[in-house]
Amino acid sequence: MSLKVYINSTLKHCILSALSLLLVFILFLFLKNNEKSLLSAGAQRTSAECYRVPIIMYHSLMKNKKSLGKFIISPNEFESDLKYLKDNGYTTIFMKDLIDYVYENKDLPEKPIILTFDDGYYNNYLYAFPLLKEYESRVVLSPIGIEVDKFSEENDANPNYSHASWENLKEMVDSGFVEIQNHSYNMHKVSRKRKGTKKNRRESLESYKKAFMEDVNIFQKEAQEHLNIIPTTFVFPFGAVSLCCNDILKELGFLATLGCENKINAISKDPDCLYNLCRFLRPSGISSTNFFTKKVKLT
């Protein structure tokens, strides 16, 4: 073989090798870009199928600074919370919206959050309700049935100790800014026999189930009579829950329950994700920014 032929053959081999390496490199880049696209699409699908939904728990609002504490905040603190959420793009929703997402495939807003008030104090109506209308925010209010009956009869409207009347509740429901749920009729108490709606260890399941269902149904009946609604969510007094509670409530037609554990909820299309939902207690003495970023850890 002549030197010229050898050089041409070697050059041809080098060119073919270079082209092969170039093709491999181009194929690598193509697959890498497609991998990123697929991962991105997968993340979007996961995000669309499962929402992170924080639920905040309030109780009472008072103006007297000496009364403020773990379960009582000032109207100014509550207003600051509403402003913080609105400024940061959060949308307050009802339990109905959460239930409709799971059962009816309806959409949720991009950054949903639920605000709840337990016990149904009159100061919720006096102080919180006007702020809800001003900031166009929604809350889930769960009153104690027997207290609503008591203060509806006595007509004693005192922000320091009174509970809202059926008339107060009806006005709030009709506004579209308040949703009423079941917090028991007369089981929001602690005694030797029972803590809230929790089953006593020595109590038979049959006896407990009868007492629990009767109490829950009293509030259901009164809510329908006075407010023309049927609550779909049960809010456990003190967060006290027995293993059998959710099964009993499902039998009664409840589609969700609320507890007291501090954790953000993962809401999917699985109906079971709506039971024992977690809530963050909002105490006084901490700014809205610190509460939502450090305690709730909103992003």
C-alpha contacts under 8 A as a table, 3 or more apart, distances in Angstrom:
res1	aa1	res2	aa2	distance
1	M	5	V	6.48
1	M	6	Y	6.59
2	S	5	V	5.32
2	S	6	Y	6.25
3	L	6	Y	5.03
3	L	7	I	6.13
4	K	7	I	5.21
4	K	8	N	6.24
5	V	8	N	5.17
5	V	9	S	6.11
6	Y	9	S	5.14
6	Y	10	T	6.13
7	I	10	T	5.12
7	I	11	L	6.06
8	N	11	L	5.11
8	N	12	K	6.08
9	S	12	K	5.15
9	S	13	H	6.25
10	T	13	H	5.10
10	T	14	C	6.27
11	L	14	C	5.10
11	L	15	I	6.20
12	K	15	I	5.18
12	K	16	L	6.25
13	H	16	L	5.21
13	H	17	S	6.21
14	C	17	S	5.10
14	C	18	A	6.14
15	I	18	A	5.10
15	I	19	L	6.18
16	L	19	L	5.10
16	L	20	S	6.16
17	S	20	S	5.06
17	S	21	L	6.24
18	A	21	L	5.13
18	A	22	L	6.16
19	L	22	L	5.00
19	L	23	L	6.18
20	S	23	L	5.14
20	S	24	V	6.25
21	L	24	V	5.09
21	L	25	F	6.17
22	L	25	F	5.06
22	L	26	I	6.18
23	L	26	I	5.10
23	L	27	L	6.11
24	V	27	L	5.10
24	V	28	F	6.13
25	F	28	F	5.03
25	F	29	L	6.33
26	I	29	L	5.20
26	I	30	F	6.25
27	L	30	F	5.07
27	L	31	L	6.22
28	F	31	L	5.27
28	F	32	K	6.09
29	L	32	K	5.06
29	L	33	N	6.20
30	F	33	N	5.34
30	F	34	N	6.27
31	L	34	N	5.08
31	L	35	E	6.05
32	K	35	E	5.05
32	K	36	K	6.43
33	N	36	K	5.20
33	N	37	S	6.36
34	N	37	S	5.01
34	N	38	L	6.12
35	E	38	L	5.12
35	E	39	L	6.12
36	K	39	L	5.11
36	K	40	S	6.04
37	S	40	S	5.04
37	S	41	A	6.12
38	L	41	A	5.08
38	L	42	G	6.06
39	L	42	G	5.02
39	L	43	A	6.18
40	S	43	A	5.13
40	S	44	Q	6.34
41	A	44	Q	5.11
41	A	45	R	6.26
42	G	45	R	5.10
42	G	46	T	6.21
43	A	46	T	5.07
43	A	47	S	6.06
44	Q	47	S	4.99
44	Q	48	A	6.06
45	R	48	A	5.04
45	R	49	E	6.21
46	T	49	E	5.20
46	T	50	C	6.20
47	S	50	C	5.46
47	S	51	Y	6.56
48	A	51	Y	7.08
49	E	268	S	5.80
49	E	269	K	7.06
50	C	266	A	6.18
50	C	267	I	5.26
50	C	268	S	4.52
50	C	269	K	7.62
51	Y	265	N	7.90
51	Y	266	A	5.66
51	Y	267	I	5.03
51	Y	268	S	6.66
52	R	264	I	6.37
52	R	265	N	5.61
52	R	266	A	4.85
52	R	267	I	6.38
53	V	111	K	7.88
53	V	112	P	6.01
53	V	113	I	5.64
53	V	114	I	7.49
53	V	264	I	5.89
53	V	265	N	5.08
53	V	266	A	6.36
53	V	267	I	6.83
54	P	112	P	7.67
54	P	113	I	5.32
54	P	114	I	6.49
54	P	263	K	7.44
54	P	264	I	4.68
54	P	265	N	6.00
54	P	278	C	7.91
54	P	279	R	7.00
54	P	280	F	7.77
54	P	296	V	7.50
55	I	113	I	5.97
55	I	114	I	4.64
55	I	115	L	5.86
55	I	116	T	7.18
55	I	264	I	7.13
55	I	265	N	7.79
55	I	278	C	6.77
55	I	279	R	4.76
55	I	280	F	6.29
56	I	113	I	7.91
56	I	114	I	6.26
56	I	115	L	4.89
56	I	116	T	5.93
56	I	279	R	5.29
56	I	280	F	4.83
56	I	281	L	6.12
56	I	282	R	6.65
57	M	115	L	6.36
57	M	116	T	4.96
57	M	117	F	6.00
57	M	118	D	7.25
57	M	279	R	5.89
57	M	280	F	5.67
57	M	281	L	4.71
57	M	282	R	5.94
58	Y	71	F	6.97
58	Y	72	I	7.73
58	Y	115	L	7.53
58	Y	116	T	5.91
58	Y	117	F	4.69
58	Y	118	D	6.44
58	Y	281	L	6.43
58	Y	282	R	5.83
59	H	71	F	5.77
59	H	72	I	6.34
59	H	117	F	5.12
59	H	118	D	5.09
59	H	119	D	6.68
59	H	120	G	7.73
59	H	121	Y	7.60
60	S	71	F	6.49
60	S	72	I	4.80
60	S	73	I	6.55
60	S	117	F	7.75
60	S	121	Y	6.41
60	S	123	N	6.62
60	S	124	N	6.61
61	L	72	I	5.56
61	L	73	I	5.12
61	L	74	S	5.19
61	L	75	P	5.72
61	L	78	F	7.99
61	L	123	N	5.84
61	L	124	N	6.52
61	L	127	Y	6.97
61	L	128	A	7.54
62	M	65	K	7.66
62	M	67	S	6.96
62	M	68	L	7.06
62	M	72	I	6.69
62	M	73	I	6.33
62	M	74	S	5.10
62	M	75	P	6.55
62	M	123	N	7.09
62	M	159	P	7.14
62	M	160	N	7.00
63	K	67	S	7.98
63	K	74	S	5.45
63	K	75	P	6.67
64	N	67	S	5.58
64	N	68	L	7.12
64	N	74	S	7.84
65	K	68	L	5.46
65	K	74	S	7.62
67	S	72	I	6.96
68	L	71	F	7.53
68	L	72	I	4.92
68	L	73	I	5.36
68	L	74	S	6.87
68	L	284	S	6.05
69	G	72	I	5.19
69	G	73	I	6.53
69	G	283	P	6.05
69	G	284	S	5.18
69	G	285	G	7.37
70	K	73	I	7.75
70	K	282	R	7.39
70	K	283	P	4.40
70	K	284	S	6.13
71	F	281	L	7.81
71	F	282	R	7.36
71	F	283	P	5.83
71	F	284	S	7.58
72	I	283	P	6.67
72	I	284	S	6.46
73	I	77	E	6.38
73	I	78	F	7.12
73	I	282	R	7.93
73	I	283	P	6.31
73	I	284	S	4.67
73	I	285	G	7.94
74	S	77	E	5.19
74	S	78	F	6.49
74	S	284	S	7.22
75	P	78	F	5.07
75	P	79	E	6.14
75	P	127	Y	6.13
75	P	128	A	6.87
76	N	79	E	5.03
76	N	80	S	6.09
77	E	80	S	4.98
77	E	81	D	6.31
77	E	284	S	7.45
77	E	287	S	7.54
77	E	288	S	7.29
78	F	81	D	5.05
78	F	82	L	6.41
78	F	128	A	7.47
79	E	82	L	5.11
79	E	83	K	6.19
79	E	131	L	6.58
80	S	83	K	5.10
80	S	84	Y	6.05
80	S	288	S	6.17
81	D	84	Y	5.09
81	D	85	L	6.23
81	D	288	S	5.26
82	L	85	L	5.31
82	L	86	K	6.20
82	L	135	Y	6.83
82	L	137	S	7.30
83	K	86	K	5.17
83	K	87	D	5.98
83	K	135	Y	7.37
84	Y	87	D	5.21
84	Y	88	N	6.13
84	Y	288	S	6.63
84	Y	289	T	7.11
85	L	88	N	5.18
85	L	89	G	6.33
85	L	90	Y	5.13
85	L	91	T	7.44
86	K	89	G	5.37
86	K	90	Y	5.67
86	K	91	T	7.10
86	K	135	Y	7.86
87	D	90	Y	7.73
89	G	111	K	6.79
90	Y	110	E	7.83
90	Y	111	K	4.91
90	Y	112	P	5.82
90	Y	113	I	6.55
91	T	109	P	6.65
91	T	110	E	7.94
91	T	111	K	6.01
91	T	112	P	4.94
91	T	113	I	6.03
91	T	137	S	7.72
92	T	112	P	5.94
92	T	113	I	4.96
92	T	114	I	5.44
92	T	115	L	6.87
92	T	137	S	5.80
92	T	138	R	5.41
92	T	139	V	7.27
93	I	97	D	6.25
93	I	98	L	7.76
93	I	112	P	6.42
93	I	113	I	6.15
93	I	114	I	5.45
93	I	115	L	7.85
93	I	138	R	5.99
93	I	139	V	7.30
94	F	97	D	5.32
94	F	98	L	6.89
94	F	114	I	6.46
94	F	138	R	6.75
94	F	139	V	6.67
94	F	140	V	6.20
94	F	179	E	6.53
95	M	98	L	5.08
95	M	99	I	6.16
95	M	114	I	7.62
95	M	140	V	7.20
95	M	179	E	7.89
95	M	233	T	7.37
96	K	99	I	5.02
96	K	100	D	5.93
96	K	232	T	7.90
97	D	100	D	5.07
97	D	101	Y	6.16
97	D	106	K	7.88
97	D	108	L	7.10
98	L	101	Y	5.17
98	L	102	V	6.56
98	L	108	L	7.55
99	I	102	V	5.24
99	I	103	Y	5.99
99	I	104	E	7.69
99	I	255	L	7.22
99	I	256	A	7.69
99	I	274	L	7.59
100	D	103	Y	5.16
100	D	104	E	4.75
100	D	105	N	6.39
100	D	106	K	5.68
101	Y	104	E	5.71
101	Y	105	N	4.79
101	Y	106	K	4.56
101	Y	107	D	5.93
101	Y	108	L	6.63
101	Y	269	K	7.44
102	V	105	N	5.87
102	V	106	K	7.66
102	V	267	I	7.96
102	V	268	S	6.75
102	V	269	K	4.68
102	V	270	D	6.75
102	V	271	P	6.29
103	Y	269	K	7.34
103	Y	271	P	7.34
108	L	112	P	6.89
109	P	112	P	5.61
114	I	138	R	7.83
114	I	139	V	6.77
114	I	140	V	7.39
115	L	138	R	7.12
115	L	139	V	4.91
115	L	140	V	6.18
116	T	139	V	5.48
116	T	140	V	4.57
116	T	141	L	5.71
116	T	142	S	7.64
117	F	120	G	6.82
117	F	124	N	7.78
117	F	139	V	7.13
117	F	140	V	6.21
117	F	141	L	4.68
117	F	142	S	6.21
118	D	141	L	6.06
118	D	142	S	4.98
118	D	143	P	6.17
118	D	183	H	7.53
119	D	141	L	7.72
119	D	142	S	5.74
119	D	143	P	4.22
119	D	144	I	5.17
119	D	163	H	7.84
119	D	183	H	7.18
120	G	124	N	6.78
120	G	141	L	6.44
120	G	142	S	5.95
120	G	143	P	3.91
120	G	144	I	6.48
120	G	148	V	7.83
120	G	163	H	5.78
120	G	164	A	5.87
121	Y	124	N	5.52
121	Y	125	Y	7.44
121	Y	143	P	7.49
121	Y	159	P	7.65
121	Y	161	Y	7.39
121	Y	162	S	6.02
121	Y	163	H	3.98
121	Y	164	A	5.36
122	Y	125	Y	5.32
122	Y	126	L	6.30
122	Y	157	A	6.73
122	Y	158	N	6.99
122	Y	159	P	5.72
122	Y	161	Y	7.70
122	Y	162	S	5.36
122	Y	163	H	4.37
122	Y	164	A	4.10
122	Y	165	S	7.60
123	N	126	L	4.67
123	N	127	Y	5.57
123	N	128	A	7.15
123	N	158	N	7.77
123	N	159	P	4.69
123	N	160	N	7.41
123	N	162	S	7.71
123	N	163	H	7.68
123	N	164	A	7.74
124	N	127	Y	5.64
124	N	128	A	4.89
124	N	129	F	6.33
124	N	164	A	7.75
125	Y	128	A	5.88
125	Y	129	F	5.02
125	Y	130	P	7.75
125	Y	164	A	6.83
125	Y	168	N	6.73
125	Y	169	L	7.88
125	Y	172	M	7.59
126	L	129	F	6.38
126	L	130	P	7.30
126	L	159	P	7.35
127	Y	130	P	6.23
127	Y	131	L	6.99
128	A	131	L	5.27
128	A	132	L	6.22
129	F	132	L	5.09
129	F	133	K	6.52
129	F	172	M	7.16
130	P	133	K	5.27
130	P	134	E	6.25
131	L	134	E	4.90
131	L	135	Y	6.05
132	L	135	Y	5.35
132	L	136	E	5.46
132	L	137	S	4.83
132	L	138	R	6.42
132	L	139	V	7.94
132	L	177	F	6.64
133	K	136	E	4.89
133	K	137	S	6.66
133	K	177	F	6.97
134	E	137	S	7.91
136	E	177	F	7.29
137	S	177	F	6.35
138	R	176	G	7.83
138	R	177	F	4.54
138	R	178	V	5.72
138	R	179	E	7.78
139	V	177	F	6.50
139	V	178	V	5.16
139	V	179	E	6.39
140	V	178	V	5.87
140	V	179	E	4.76
140	V	180	I	5.93
140	V	181	Q	6.93
141	L	178	V	6.66
141	L	179	E	5.98
141	L	180	I	5.00
141	L	181	Q	6.28
142	S	180	I	5.63
142	S	181	Q	4.82
142	S	182	N	5.62
142	S	183	H	5.30
142	S	235	V	7.00
143	P	147	E	7.78
143	P	148	V	7.12
143	P	180	I	7.64
143	P	181	Q	7.50
143	P	182	N	6.99
143	P	183	H	5.86
144	I	147	E	5.52
144	I	148	V	6.47
144	I	182	N	7.83
144	I	183	H	5.64
144	I	184	S	5.99
144	I	185	Y	5.61
144	I	186	N	6.94
144	I	188	H	6.96
145	G	148	V	5.19
145	G	149	D	6.46
145	G	183	H	7.48
145	G	184	S	6.40
145	G	185	Y	4.09
145	G	186	N	6.57
145	G	219	F	5.75
146	I	149	D	5.15
146	I	150	K	6.19
146	I	185	Y	5.37
146	I	186	N	5.65
147	E	150	K	4.95
147	E	151	F	6.16
147	E	163	H	6.23
148	V	151	F	5.47
148	V	152	S	5.93
148	V	163	H	6.17
148	V	164	A	5.98
148	V	165	S	5.13
148	V	166	W	6.30
149	D	152	S	5.15
149	D	153	E	6.36
149	D	165	S	7.03
149	D	166	W	7.44
150	K	153	E	5.44
150	K	154	E	6.27
151	F	154	E	4.91
151	F	155	N	5.51
151	F	156	D	6.06
151	F	157	A	7.74
151	F	162	S	6.88
151	F	163	H	6.16
151	F	164	A	6.85
151	F	165	S	5.70
152	S	155	N	5.44
152	S	156	D	7.97
152	S	164	A	7.57
152	S	165	S	4.50
152	S	166	W	6.21
152	S	167	E	7.60
155	N	165	S	7.74
156	D	162	S	6.64
157	A	162	S	5.78
157	A	163	H	7.61
157	A	164	A	7.75
158	N	161	Y	5.95
158	N	162	S	5.07
159	P	162	S	5.96
164	A	167	E	7.96
164	A	168	N	5.77
164	A	169	L	6.64
165	S	168	N	5.09
165	S	169	L	6.30
166	W	169	L	5.01
166	W	170	K	6.01
166	W	226	H	6.50
166	W	227	L	7.62
167	E	170	K	5.12
167	E	171	E	6.32
168	N	171	E	5.30
168	N	172	M	6.42
169	L	172	M	5.13
169	L	173	V	6.11
169	L	180	I	7.96
169	L	227	L	7.56
170	K	173	V	5.11
170	K	174	D	6.02
170	K	226	H	7.30
170	K	227	L	5.53
171	E	174	D	5.23
171	E	175	S	6.33
172	M	175	S	5.22
172	M	176	G	7.13
172	M	177	F	6.72
172	M	178	V	5.53
173	V	176	G	5.70
173	V	177	F	6.75
173	V	178	V	5.06
173	V	179	E	6.00
173	V	180	I	7.20
173	V	227	L	7.54
174	D	177	F	7.97
174	D	178	V	7.99
175	S	178	V	7.08
176	G	179	E	7.67
180	I	231	P	6.64
181	Q	231	P	4.90
181	Q	232	T	6.75
181	Q	233	T	5.63
181	Q	234	F	6.40
181	Q	235	V	7.26
182	N	185	Y	7.95
182	N	216	V	7.41
182	N	219	F	6.77
182	N	220	Q	7.23
182	N	231	P	6.04
182	N	232	T	7.80
182	N	233	T	6.30
182	N	234	F	4.89
182	N	235	V	6.04
183	H	188	H	7.64
183	H	234	F	6.01
183	H	235	V	4.87
183	H	236	F	6.28
183	H	237	P	6.45
184	S	187	M	5.74
184	S	188	H	6.64
184	S	197	T	7.91
184	S	215	D	6.36
184	S	216	V	5.31
184	S	219	F	6.50
184	S	234	F	7.79
184	S	235	V	7.78
184	S	236	F	7.84
184	S	237	P	7.59
185	Y	188	H	7.60
185	Y	215	D	5.56
185	Y	216	V	6.17
185	Y	218	I	6.33
185	Y	219	F	5.21
186	N	189	K	7.66
186	N	215	D	6.59
187	M	196	G	5.19
187	M	197	T	5.89
187	M	215	D	7.31
187	M	237	P	7.61
188	H	195	K	7.93
188	H	196	G	5.01
188	H	197	T	7.42
188	H	237	P	5.51
188	H	238	F	7.84
189	K	194	R	7.94
189	K	195	K	6.31
189	K	196	G	5.34
189	K	237	P	7.90
190	V	193	K	7.97
190	V	194	R	5.98
190	V	195	K	4.42
190	V	196	G	5.99
191	S	194	R	5.32
191	S	195	K	6.19
192	R	195	K	7.81
193	K	200	N	6.42
194	R	197	T	7.15
194	R	198	K	6.36
194	R	199	K	6.76
194	R	200	N	5.70
195	K	198	K	5.68
195	K	199	K	7.99
195	K	238	F	7.98
195	K	240	A	6.80
196	G	236	F	7.41
196	G	237	P	5.26
196	G	238	F	6.57
196	G	240	A	6.21
197	T	212	F	6.79
197	T	236	F	6.91
197	T	237	P	6.77
197	T	240	A	6.64
197	T	241	V	6.94
198	K	240	A	5.56
198	K	241	V	5.22
198	K	242	S	5.31
198	K	245	C	7.71
199	K	203	E	6.85
199	K	205	L	7.97
199	K	208	Y	6.27
199	K	241	V	7.92
199	K	242	S	5.96
200	N	203	E	5.17
200	N	208	Y	7.88
203	E	207	S	6.68
203	E	208	Y	6.34
204	S	207	S	5.27
204	S	208	Y	6.15
205	L	208	Y	5.10
205	L	209	K	5.88
206	E	209	K	5.23
206	E	210	K	6.26
207	S	210	K	5.30
207	S	211	A	6.41
208	Y	211	A	5.24
208	Y	212	F	6.02
209	K	212	F	5.17
209	K	213	M	5.95
209	K	248	I	7.12
210	K	213	M	5.37
210	K	214	E	6.10
211	A	214	E	5.30
211	A	215	D	6.28
212	F	215	D	5.34
212	F	216	V	6.23
213	M	216	V	5.19
213	M	217	N	5.97
213	M	248	I	7.58
213	M	249	L	7.99
213	M	252	L	7.69
214	E	217	N	5.24
214	E	218	I	6.35
215	D	218	I	5.35
215	D	219	F	7.00
216	V	219	F	5.57
216	V	220	Q	6.41
217	N	220	Q	4.81
217	N	221	K	6.02
218	I	221	K	5.25
218	I	222	E	6.28
219	F	222	E	5.07
219	F	223	A	5.94
220	Q	223	A	5.23
220	Q	224	Q	6.31
220	Q	230	I	6.17
220	Q	231	P	6.59
221	K	224	Q	5.27
221	K	225	E	6.18
221	K	230	I	7.97
222	E	225	E	4.87
222	E	226	H	5.89
222	E	227	L	7.83
223	A	226	H	5.38
223	A	227	L	5.24
223	A	228	N	6.49
223	A	229	I	5.89
223	A	230	I	6.43
223	A	231	P	7.48
224	Q	227	L	5.49
224	Q	228	N	4.30
224	Q	229	I	4.68
224	Q	230	I	5.58
225	E	228	N	5.76
225	E	229	I	7.93
231	P	234	F	7.73
231	P	254	F	7.67
232	T	253	G	7.18
232	T	254	F	4.81
232	T	255	L	5.63
232	T	256	A	6.70
233	T	254	F	5.58
233	T	255	L	6.03
233	T	256	A	4.70
233	T	257	T	5.30
233	T	258	L	7.43
234	F	249	L	7.72
234	F	254	F	6.87
234	F	256	A	6.52
234	F	257	T	4.71
234	F	258	L	6.39
235	V	239	G	7.79
235	V	257	T	5.65
235	V	258	L	4.72
235	V	259	G	6.55
236	F	239	G	4.89
236	F	240	A	6.13
236	F	241	V	6.85
236	F	257	T	7.28
236	F	258	L	6.21
236	F	259	G	5.81
237	P	240	A	6.23
238	F	259	G	7.95
238	F	260	C	7.36
239	G	258	L	7.72
239	G	259	G	4.67
239	G	260	C	5.02
239	G	261	E	7.88
240	A	259	G	7.69
241	V	245	C	6.46
241	V	259	G	7.96
242	S	245	C	5.37
243	L	246	N	7.13
244	C	247	D	5.51
244	C	248	I	6.40
245	C	248	I	5.26
245	C	249	L	6.23
246	N	249	L	4.99
246	N	250	K	5.97
246	N	257	T	7.54
246	N	275	Y	7.19
247	D	250	K	5.07
247	D	251	E	6.25
248	I	251	E	5.07
248	I	252	L	6.46
249	L	252	L	4.92
249	L	253	G	6.39
249	L	254	F	5.40
250	K	253	G	5.01
250	K	254	F	5.06
250	K	255	L	6.55
251	E	254	F	7.44
254	F	257	T	7.66
255	L	271	P	7.79
255	L	274	L	7.02
255	L	275	Y	7.60
256	A	274	L	4.80
256	A	275	Y	4.86
256	A	276	N	7.49
256	A	277	L	7.80
257	T	274	L	6.62
257	T	275	Y	4.69
257	T	276	N	5.18
257	T	277	L	6.21
258	L	275	Y	6.80
258	L	276	N	5.12
258	L	277	L	4.73
258	L	278	C	6.44
258	L	279	R	7.50
259	G	276	N	5.28
259	G	277	L	5.69
259	G	278	C	5.48
259	G	279	R	6.62
260	C	277	L	7.89
260	C	278	C	5.56
260	C	279	R	5.15
260	C	280	F	7.01
260	C	281	L	7.56
261	E	277	L	7.94
261	E	278	C	4.79
261	E	279	R	5.69
261	E	280	F	6.97
262	N	278	C	5.83
262	N	279	R	5.33
262	N	280	F	4.77
262	N	281	L	7.44
262	N	296	V	7.98
263	K	278	C	5.45
263	K	279	R	6.37
263	K	280	F	6.84
263	K	296	V	7.63
264	I	278	C	6.56
264	I	279	R	7.37
264	I	296	V	7.52
265	N	277	L	6.52
265	N	278	C	6.33
266	A	273	C	7.30
267	I	270	D	7.85
267	I	273	C	6.02
267	I	274	L	7.32
268	S	271	P	7.81
268	S	273	C	6.72
269	K	273	C	7.94
270	D	273	C	5.79
271	P	274	L	5.80
271	P	275	Y	7.96
272	D	275	Y	5.75
273	C	276	N	7.93
273	C	277	L	7.53
274	L	277	L	6.10
280	F	296	V	6.80
282	R	291	F	7.64
283	P	286	I	7.21
286	I	290	N	6.48
286	I	291	F	6.21
287	S	290	N	5.29
287	S	291	F	6.06
288	S	291	F	5.10
288	S	292	F	6.05
289	T	292	F	5.48
289	T	293	T	5.90
289	T	294	K	7.94
290	N	293	T	5.28
290	N	294	K	5.26
290	N	295	K	6.98
291	F	294	K	5.61
291	F	295	K	4.98
291	F	296	V	6.35
292	F	295	K	5.81
292	F	296	V	4.84
292	F	297	K	5.80
292	F	298	L	5.75
293	T	296	V	5.92
293	T	297	K	4.33
293	T	298	L	5.17
293	T	299	T	7.13
294	K	297	K	5.03
294	K	298	L	7.86
